[in-house]
Amino acid sequence: MSGGNDGGGSWGSRFLKVASIAAATAAAAGGLYALLSSSASANSEVEVPFGAQRDTPLRVNNEGATARWTKPEITWAKLNVDGSREHFNGPSAGCGGFMRDASGKWLCGFAKKLNPNYQAHQTELQAIVTGLELAWEMNVKNLIVMSDSDSVVSMVENGVKPNHPDYDVVELIRTKRRHFDWEVRFVSIPNKANRVAHTLANEARKLHSYDLKVYYDPPSICAQLLLEDE
């Protein structure tokens, strides 16, 4: 009897040890899985900018890596645009932008004072419309439009529903883009790569007139930023 009991106790002890080791291994594996899942989830959140749909690819070029303006391909021009809205010290709004060719030559810049009731994304949309009109007037055939608003780029790329408050201006942009005489691409870039357009948009809010101001030569307020982009 005693021999039988000792054998059973030994077997039970071994069973408990194995079970404990298995439980610890499972717990460690579960913790590792949770950690990896958390990391993957965090990375997926970073990859999808605010305003952009997960199934919509967002075009990003060298500006995303260098945080400065870079030359486009030969035969192409770049139009950088930005909108600006001030909430304090009296509401004001404006938009601005500039265009340079594949050699880096300044083609034109613009600043336009806007309705102070515009929302931030609406100032960006107005900047795109204004820039496209200037580019068309200058007979630019291949144009890359650079905006630091992911949500606006997504609106233009995907369109909005007819009952959307910005439907008319979004469709105007999309119609201009589809014109058979030119090719237009839209690219989302970081704020730091759009400093010249940002400066012009801020300057637009200070204008006394709502008339479009066109700069056929780089304005002095942008000189230092243009040098830093070289």
Secondary structure, 3 states (H helix, E strand, C coil): CHHHHHHHHHHHHHHHHHHHHHHHHHHHHHHHHHHHHHHHHHHHHHHCCCCCCCCCCCCCCCHHHHCCCCCCCCCCEEEEEEEEEECCCCCEEEEEEEEEECCCCEEEEEEEEECCCCCHHHHHHHHHHHHHHHHHHCCCCEEEEEECCHHHHHHHHHCCCCCCCCHHHHHHHHHHHCCCCCEEEEEECCHHHHHHHHHHHHHHCCCCCCCCEEECCCCHHHHHHHHHCC
